[in-house]
Structures are given as structure tokens and as C-alpha cells.
């Protein structure tokens, strides 16, 4: 359901993405480009444009760099809630 099957460059840091269940939408990744850390290389637009979809895993990736969990991207594009296992894991990390 959450696997990414296609991503196309639109403009700036915006990609049009499509998931295995047919849902699609656009997402602006400019916030990732400003985050630094593992996402720091995304601030270089030419590097950002080198994205690809790992068809085996259904994940948005960059060469030798970060990837975006398909569940997270699905949530950001569709507005649907994250899967329960992701929110439970996040709550556990906060509780410490």
C-alpha cells in the first residue's frame, strides 16, 4: 500500500509521486534540503534531481545518500495517518 512506484521531478524541490495503491500527489522537499545532517546534500538542487525509486523496496532514494520512508511520504502526500506501528515506535522513543 505504501510502496512508492514512481516519482517525477516537477520544479524546485517538488516531486510528483505515485504509490502502489494508485494514490498520487506532489510533495515539496525543500524542508528536507534545509535540515542538514543526512539530508544536507539535498540542498544542492542538481543532487536533489538525482533521486530514484528503489523498485525492490518502494523507497525514494538518492545516490550514496538519504532515503525517505515510503510510509512517511505517503502520509505527507495523502494526509492519511501514519501506520500504527510508526506512531507507537515514536511514542516509545519519547517516553525513553
C-alpha distances in whole Angstrom, upper triangle without the diagonal:
4,6,9,10,13,16,19,22,23,26,27,24,22,19,17,13,11,7,6,5,9,9,12,15,17,18,21,22,25,25,24,27,29,28,30,29,26,25,29,29,26,30,31,29,30,28,25,25,25,21,19,15,15,14,14,12,10,12,15,18,22,25,26,25,22,18,16,13,9,9,12,12,9,12,15,13,12,14,12,13,12,11,14,15,15,17,19,20,21,23,25,25,27,29,30
4,6,9,12,14,17,20,21,24,24,21,19,16,15,11,10,6,7,8,10,9,11,13,15,15,18,18,22,21,20,23,25,24,26,25,23,22,25,25,23,26,27,26,27,25,22,22,22,18,16,13,13,12,13,10,8,9,12,15,19,22,23,21,18,14,12,9,6,5,9,8,6,9,12,11,11,13,11,12,10,10,13,13,13,15,18,18,18,21,23,23,25,27,28
4,6,9,12,15,18,20,23,24,21,19,16,14,11,9,6,6,8,10,11,11,14,15,16,19,18,22,22,20,23,25,24,26,25,22,21,25,24,22,25,26,25,25,23,20,20,19,16,13,10,10,9,9,7,4,7,9,13,16,19,21,19,17,13,11,9,6,8,11,10,8,12,14,13,13,16,15,15,14,13,16,16,15,18,20,20,21,24,25,25,27,29,30
4,6,8,11,14,17,19,20,18,16,12,11,7,6,4,6,9,10,10,9,11,13,13,16,16,19,20,18,20,23,23,24,24,21,19,23,22,19,22,23,21,22,20,17,17,16,13,10,7,8,8,10,8,5,6,7,11,14,17,19,18,15,12,10,9,6,9,11,9,8,12,13,11,13,16,15,17,15,15,19,19,17,20,23,22,22,26,27,26,28,31,31
4,7,11,14,16,20,21,19,17,13,11,8,6,5,6,9,9,10,10,12,14,15,18,18,21,23,21,22,26,25,27,27,23,22,25,23,21,24,24,22,22,21,18,17,16,13,10,7,8,6,9,9,6,8,9,12,15,17,20,19,18,14,13,13,10,13,15,12,12,15,16,14,15,18,18,20,19,19,22,22,21,24,26,26,26,29,31,30,32,35,35
4,7,10,13,16,18,16,14,10,8,6,5,7,9,12,10,11,9,11,12,13,16,16,19,21,19,21,24,24,26,26,23,21,23,22,19,22,22,19,19,18,16,14,14,11,9,7,9,9,12,12,9,10,9,12,14,17,20,19,17,14,13,14,11,15,15,12,12,16,16,13,15,19,19,21,20,21,25,25,23,26,28,28,28,31,32,32,33,36,37
4,7,9,12,14,12,10,6,6,4,6,9,12,14,13,12,9,10,9,10,12,13,16,18,16,17,21,21,23,23,21,18,21,19,16,18,18,16,16,15,12,11,11,8,7,7,10,11,14,14,11,10,8,10,12,15,18,17,16,13,12,14,12,15,15,11,12,16,14,12,15,18,19,21,20,22,25,25,23,26,29,28,27,30,32,31,32,36,36
4,6,10,12,11,9,6,5,6,9,12,15,17,15,14,11,11,9,11,12,13,15,18,17,17,21,22,23,25,22,19,21,19,16,18,17,14,14,15,12,9,11,9,9,10,14,14,18,17,14,14,11,13,14,16,20,19,17,16,15,17,15,18,18,14,15,18,16,14,17,20,21,24,23,25,29,29,26,29,32,31,30,33,35,34,35,38,39
4,6,8,8,7,5,6,9,12,15,18,20,18,17,13,12,10,10,11,11,13,16,16,15,19,20,22,23,21,18,19,17,14,15,15,11,11,12,10,7,10,9,10,12,16,17,20,20,17,16,12,13,13,16,19,18,17,16,16,18,17,20,19,15,17,19,17,15,18,21,23,25,25,27,30,30,28,30,33,32,30,34,36,34,35,39,39
4,7,8,5,5,6,10,13,17,20,21,19,17,13,11,8,10,10,11,13,16,16,16,19,21,23,25,23,20,21,19,16,16,16,12,13,15,12,10,13,12,14,15,19,20,24,23,20,18,15,17,17,19,23,21,20,19,18,20,19,21,20,16,18,20,17,15,18,20,23,25,25,28,31,32,29,30,34,33,32,35,37,35,36,39,40
4,6,5,7,10,13,17,20,23,25,22,20,17,14,10,11,9,11,11,15,15,14,17,19,21,23,22,19,19,18,14,14,14,10,12,14,11,10,13,13,16,18,21,23,26,25,22,20,17,18,17,20,23,21,20,19,19,22,21,23,21,18,20,21,18,16,20,21,24,27,27,29,33,33,30,31,35,34,32,35,37,35,36,40,40
4,6,9,12,15,18,21,25,26,24,22,19,16,12,11,8,9,8,12,13,11,13,16,18,20,20,16,16,15,11,11,11,7,10,12,9,9,13,13,16,18,22,24,27,26,23,20,17,17,16,19,21,19,18,18,18,21,21,23,20,18,20,21,18,17,20,22,25,27,26,29,32,33,29,30,34,33,30,34,36,34,34,38,38
4,7,10,13,16,19,22,24,22,20,17,14,10,8,5,5,5,9,9,8,11,13,15,18,17,13,14,13,9,9,10,7,10,11,7,8,12,11,14,16,19,21,24,23,20,17,14,14,13,17,19,16,15,15,14,17,17,19,17,14,17,18,14,14,18,19,22,23,23,26,29,29,25,27,30,29,27,30,32,30,30,34,34
4,7,10,13,16,20,21,19,17,13,10,7,5,4,6,8,11,11,11,14,16,18,20,19,15,17,16,12,13,14,11,13,14,10,10,13,12,14,15,19,20,23,22,19,16,13,15,15,18,21,18,17,16,14,17,16,18,16,13,15,16,13,11,15,17,20,22,21,24,27,28,25,26,30,29,27,30,32,30,31,34,35
4,6,10,13,16,18,16,14,10,8,6,6,7,8,11,13,13,13,16,18,20,21,19,16,18,17,13,15,15,12,14,14,10,9,12,10,11,12,15,17,20,19,15,14,11,13,13,17,20,18,16,14,13,15,14,16,15,11,13,15,12,10,14,16,18,21,20,23,26,26,24,25,29,28,26,30,32,30,31,34,35
4,7,10,14,15,13,11,7,6,4,7,9,11,14,16,16,17,20,21,23,24,22,19,21,20,17,19,19,16,17,17,14,12,14,12,12,12,16,16,19,18,15,14,12,14,16,19,22,20,18,16,14,16,14,16,15,11,12,14,12,9,12,15,17,20,20,22,26,26,24,25,29,28,27,30,33,31,32,36,36
4,7,10,12,10,8,5,6,6,8,11,12,15,17,16,18,21,21,23,24,22,19,22,21,17,20,20,18,19,18,15,14,15,12,11,10,13,13,16,15,11,11,9,13,15,18,21,19,17,14,12,13,10,13,13,9,9,12,11,8,11,14,15,18,17,19,23,23,21,23,26,26,25,28,30,29,31,34,34
4,7,8,6,6,4,7,9,11,14,15,19,20,19,21,24,24,26,27,24,22,25,24,21,23,24,21,22,21,18,17,18,14,13,11,13,12,15,14,10,11,11,15,17,20,23,22,19,16,14,14,11,13,14,10,9,13,13,9,11,14,15,17,17,18,22,23,21,23,26,26,26,29,31,30,32,34,35
4,5,5,5,6,9,12,13,16,17,21,22,20,23,25,25,27,27,24,23,26,25,22,25,26,24,24,23,20,19,19,16,14,11,13,11,13,12,8,10,11,15,18,21,23,22,19,16,13,12,9,10,12,10,8,11,12,10,10,14,13,15,15,15,19,20,18,21,24,23,24,27,28,28,30,32,33
4,5,7,9,13,15,17,20,21,24,25,24,26,29,28,30,30,27,25,29,28,25,28,29,27,27,26,23,22,22,18,16,12,13,11,12,12,9,11,13,17,20,23,25,24,21,18,16,14,11,12,15,13,11,14,16,14,13,16,15,17,16,16,20,20,19,22,24,24,25,28,29,30,31,34,35
4,6,9,12,16,17,21,22,26,26,25,28,30,30,32,32,29,28,31,30,28,30,31,29,30,29,25,25,25,21,19,16,17,14,16,15,12,14,16,20,23,26,28,27,24,20,18,16,12,13,15,14,11,13,16,13,12,15,13,16,16,15,19,20,20,22,24,25,25,28,29,30,32,34,35
4,6,10,13,16,20,21,25,26,25,27,30,30,32,32,30,28,31,30,27,30,30,28,28,28,24,23,24,21,18,16,17,15,17,17,13,15,16,20,23,26,29,27,25,21,19,18,14,14,16,14,11,14,15,12,11,15,14,17,18,18,21,23,22,24,27,27,28,30,32,32,34,36,37
4,7,11,13,17,18,22,23,22,25,27,27,30,30,28,26,29,28,25,27,29,26,27,26,23,22,23,20,18,16,18,17,19,17,14,15,16,19,22,26,28,26,23,20,17,16,12,13,14,12,9,11,12,9,8,11,11,14,15,16,20,21,20,22,25,25,25,28,30,30,31,34,35
4,7,10,14,15,19,20,20,22,24,25,27,28,26,23,26,26,22,24,25,23,24,23,20,19,20,17,16,14,17,16,19,18,14,14,14,18,20,24,26,24,22,18,16,16,12,13,14,11,9,11,11,7,8,11,12,16,16,18,21,23,21,23,26,26,26,28,31,30,31,34,35
4,7,10,13,16,17,17,19,22,22,25,26,25,22,24,24,20,22,23,21,22,22,18,18,19,17,17,15,18,18,21,20,16,15,14,18,20,23,26,24,21,18,15,16,13,14,13,10,9,11,9,6,7,10,12,16,16,19,22,24,21,23,26,26,25,28,31,30,30,34,35
4,7,10,12,14,15,16,19,20,22,24,22,19,21,21,17,19,20,17,19,19,15,15,17,15,15,15,18,19,22,20,17,16,13,16,18,21,24,22,19,17,14,16,14,15,13,10,10,12,9,6,9,12,14,17,18,20,24,25,22,23,27,27,25,28,31,30,30,33,34
4,6,9,10,11,13,15,16,19,20,19,16,18,18,14,16,17,15,18,17,13,14,16,14,15,15,18,19,22,20,16,15,12,15,16,20,22,19,16,15,12,14,13,14,11,8,10,11,7,6,10,11,14,16,16,19,22,23,20,21,25,24,23,26,28,27,27,30,31
4,6,8,9,10,12,13,16,18,18,14,16,16,12,13,15,13,16,15,12,13,16,14,16,17,20,21,24,22,19,17,14,15,16,19,21,18,16,15,13,15,15,16,13,11,13,13,10,9,13,14,17,19,18,22,25,25,22,23,26,26,23,26,29,27,27,31,32
4,5,5,7,9,10,13,15,14,10,12,12,9,10,12,11,14,13,9,11,13,12,14,15,18,20,23,20,18,15,12,13,13,16,18,15,12,12,10,13,14,15,12,10,13,14,10,11,15,15,18,19,18,21,24,24,21,22,25,24,22,25,27,25,25,29,29
4,5,5,7,9,11,14,14,10,11,12,8,8,11,10,13,13,10,12,15,14,17,18,21,24,26,24,21,18,15,15,15,18,19,16,14,15,13,17,17,19,15,14,17,17,13,14,18,18,21,22,21,24,27,27,23,24,27,26,23,26,29,26,26,30,30
4,5,5,6,10,12,13,10,11,12,10,9,13,13,16,15,12,15,17,16,19,20,22,25,27,24,22,19,16,16,16,19,20,16,14,14,13,16,17,18,14,13,16,16,12,14,18,17,20,20,19,22,25,25,21,21,24,23,20,23,25,23,23,26,27
4,5,5,8,10,9,6,8,10,7,8,11,12,15,13,10,13,15,13,16,17,19,22,24,21,19,16,13,13,13,16,16,13,10,11,10,13,15,16,13,12,16,15,13,15,18,18,20,20,19,21,24,23,19,20,23,22,19,22,24,21,22,26,26
4,6,7,10,10,6,6,7,5,4,8,9,12,11,8,12,14,13,16,18,20,23,25,23,21,18,15,14,13,15,16,12,11,13,12,16,18,19,16,15,19,19,16,17,21,21,24,24,22,25,27,27,23,24,27,25,23,26,27,25,25,29,28
4,6,9,11,8,7,9,8,6,10,12,15,14,12,16,17,17,20,22,24,27,28,26,24,21,18,17,16,18,19,15,14,15,15,18,20,21,18,17,21,20,17,19,23,22,25,25,23,26,28,28,24,24,27,25,23,25,27,24,24,28,27
4,7,8,6,6,10,9,9,13,14,17,15,14,17,18,17,20,21,23,26,27,24,23,20,17,16,16,18,18,14,12,14,13,16,19,19,16,16,20,19,17,19,22,22,24,23,21,24,26,25,21,22,24,22,19,22,24,20,20,24,24
4,6,5,4,8,9,8,11,14,16,14,13,17,18,17,20,22,23,26,27,25,24,20,18,16,15,17,16,12,11,14,15,17,20,21,18,19,22,22,20,22,25,25,27,26,24,26,28,27,23,24,26,24,21,24,25,22,22,26,25
4,5,5,9,10,11,14,16,18,15,15,19,18,18,20,22,22,26,26,23,23,20,18,16,14,16,14,11,10,13,14,17,20,21,18,19,23,22,21,23,26,26,27,26,24,26,27,25,22,23,25,22,20,23,23,20,21,24,23
4,6,7,9,11,13,15,17,13,13,16,16,15,17,18,18,22,22,20,20,16,14,12,11,12,11,7,6,9,11,14,17,19,16,17,20,21,19,22,25,25,26,25,22,24,25,24,20,22,24,21,19,23,23,20,21,25,23
4,6,6,8,10,12,14,11,10,14,14,13,15,17,18,21,22,20,19,15,13,11,10,12,11,8,6,9,10,13,16,18,15,15,19,19,17,19,22,23,24,24,21,23,25,24,21,22,25,22,20,24,24,21,22,26,25
4,5,6,8,11,13,10,10,14,14,14,17,19,21,24,25,23,23,19,16,14,12,13,12,9,9,12,14,17,20,22,19,18,22,22,20,22,26,26,27,27,25,27,29,28,24,26,28,25,23,27,27,24,25,28,27
4,5,6,9,10,7,8,11,11,12,15,18,19,22,24,22,22,18,15,12,9,10,10,8,9,12,14,17,20,22,20,19,23,23,21,22,26,27,29,28,26,28,31,29,26,28,30,27,26,29,30,27,28,31,30
4,5,7,8,6,5,9,10,10,13,16,17,21,23,21,20,16,13,11,9,11,12,9,9,11,12,16,18,20,17,16,20,21,18,19,23,23,26,26,24,26,29,28,24,26,29,27,25,28,29,26,27,31,30
4,6,9,8,7,11,12,13,17,19,21,24,27,25,23,20,16,15,12,14,15,12,12,14,15,19,21,23,20,18,22,23,20,21,25,25,27,28,26,29,31,31,27,28,31,29,27,30,31,28,29,33,32
4,6,5,6,9,10,12,16,19,21,24,26,25,24,20,17,15,12,13,14,13,13,16,17,21,22,25,22,21,24,25,22,23,27,27,30,31,29,31,34,33,30,31,34,32,30,33,34,31,32,36,35
4,5,5,6,9,11,14,17,20,23,26,24,23,20,16,15,12,14,16,14,14,16,17,21,21,24,22,19,23,24,21,21,25,26,28,30,28,31,34,33,30,31,34,32,31,34,35,33,33,37,37
4,5,5,7,10,13,17,19,22,25,24,23,20,16,14,11,12,14,14,15,16,18,22,22,25,23,21,24,26,23,23,27,28,31,32,30,32,35,35,31,33,36,34,33,36,37,35,36,39,39
4,5,5,8,11,15,17,20,22,21,20,17,14,11,8,9,11,10,11,13,15,19,20,23,21,19,22,24,22,22,26,27,29,30,28,30,33,32,29,31,33,31,30,33,34,32,33,37,36
4,5,6,10,13,15,18,21,20,18,15,11,10,7,10,12,10,10,11,13,16,17,20,18,16,19,21,18,18,22,23,26,27,25,27,30,29,26,28,31,29,27,31,32,30,31,35,34
4,5,9,12,15,17,20,20,18,15,12,11,9,10,14,13,13,13,14,18,18,21,20,17,20,22,20,19,22,24,26,28,26,28,32,31,28,30,33,31,30,34,35,33,34,38,37
4,7,10,13,15,18,18,16,14,11,9,6,7,11,11,12,12,14,17,18,21,20,18,20,23,21,20,24,26,28,29,27,28,32,31,28,30,33,31,30,34,35,32,34,37,37
4,7,10,12,15,14,13,10,7,6,5,7,11,10,10,9,11,14,14,17,17,14,17,19,18,17,21,23,24,25,23,25,28,27,24,27,30,28,27,31,32,30,31,35,34
4,6,9,12,12,10,8,6,5,6,8,12,11,11,10,11,13,13,17,17,14,16,19,18,17,20,23,24,25,23,24,27,26,24,27,29,27,27,31,32,30,32,35,35
4,6,9,8,6,6,5,6,9,11,13,13,12,9,10,11,10,14,15,12,14,17,17,16,18,21,21,23,20,21,24,23,22,25,27,25,25,29,30,29,31,34,34
4,6,6,6,5,6,7,9,11,13,13,12,9,11,11,11,14,16,14,15,19,19,18,21,23,23,23,21,21,24,23,21,24,26,24,25,29,29,28,30,33,33
4,6,5,7,9,10,13,14,16,17,16,13,13,13,12,15,17,15,16,19,20,19,20,23,23,24,21,21,24,23,22,25,27,26,27,30,31,30,32,35,35
4,6,8,11,12,15,15,17,17,16,14,14,13,12,15,18,17,17,20,22,21,22,25,24,24,22,21,23,22,21,25,26,24,26,29,29,29,32,34,33
4,5,9,10,14,15,16,16,14,11,11,10,9,12,14,14,14,17,19,19,20,22,21,21,18,17,20,18,17,21,22,21,22,26,26,25,28,30,30
4,7,9,13,15,17,16,14,11,10,9,7,10,12,11,11,15,16,15,17,19,18,19,16,16,19,18,17,20,22,21,22,25,26,26,28,30,30
4,6,10,12,14,13,10,7,6,6,6,9,10,9,11,14,14,14,16,18,18,18,16,16,19,18,16,19,22,20,20,24,25,23,26,29,28
4,7,10,12,11,9,6,5,7,7,11,11,9,11,14,13,13,16,18,19,19,17,18,21,20,18,21,23,22,21,25,26,25,27,30,29
4,7,9,7,6,4,7,9,10,14,13,12,15,17,16,17,20,21,22,22,20,21,24,22,20,23,25,23,23,26,27,25,27,30,30
4,6,5,6,6,9,12,14,17,16,15,18,20,19,19,22,24,25,25,23,24,27,25,23,26,28,25,25,29,29,27,29,32,31
4,5,8,9,13,15,17,20,20,18,21,24,23,23,26,28,29,29,26,27,30,28,26,28,30,28,27,31,31,29,31,34,33
4,7,9,13,16,18,21,20,20,23,25,24,25,28,29,30,30,27,27,30,28,25,28,30,27,26,30,30,27,30,33,31
4,7,10,13,16,19,17,17,20,22,21,22,25,26,27,27,24,25,27,25,22,25,27,24,23,27,27,24,26,30,28
4,7,10,13,15,14,13,17,18,17,19,22,23,23,23,20,21,24,22,19,21,23,21,20,24,24,21,23,27,26
4,7,9,12,11,10,14,15,15,16,19,20,20,20,17,18,21,19,17,19,22,19,19,22,23,21,23,26,25
4,6,8,7,7,10,12,11,13,15,16,17,16,14,15,18,17,14,16,19,17,16,20,21,19,21,24,24
4,5,5,6,9,10,11,12,14,15,15,14,11,12,15,13,11,14,16,14,14,18,19,18,20,23,23
4,5,5,6,9,10,10,12,13,13,13,10,11,14,14,12,15,17,16,16,20,21,20,22,25,25
4,5,5,6,9,10,10,11,10,9,7,7,11,11,9,11,14,13,14,17,18,18,20,22,23
4,5,5,6,9,10,10,10,9,7,9,12,12,9,11,14,13,12,16,18,17,18,21,22
4,5,5,6,8,10,10,11,10,12,15,15,13,14,18,17,16,19,21,21,22,25,26
4,6,5,6,8,8,9,8,10,14,15,13,14,18,18,17,20,22,22,23,26,27
4,6,5,5,5,6,6,9,12,14,11,12,15,16,15,17,20,20,20,23,25
4,6,6,8,9,9,12,15,17,14,14,18,18,16,19,22,21,21,24,26
4,6,8,11,11,14,18,19,17,17,21,21,20,22,25,25,25,28,29
4,5,9,10,13,16,18,16,17,20,21,20,22,25,25,25,28,30
4,6,9,12,15,17,15,15,18,19,18,20,23,23,23,25,28
4,7,9,12,14,13,13,16,18,17,18,21,22,22,24,27
4,6,8,11,10,9,12,14,13,15,18,19,19,21,23
4,6,8,6,7,10,11,11,13,15,16,17,19,21
4,6,6,7,9,10,11,13,15,16,17,19,21
4,5,5,6,8,10,11,12,14,15,16,18
4,6,5,6,9,10,11,12,14,15,17
4,5,5,6,9,10,11,13,14,16
4,5,5,6,9,10,11,12,14
4,5,5,6,9,10,11,12
4,5,5,6,9,10,11
4,5,5,6,9,10
4,5,5,6,9
4,5,5,6
4,5,5
4,5
4
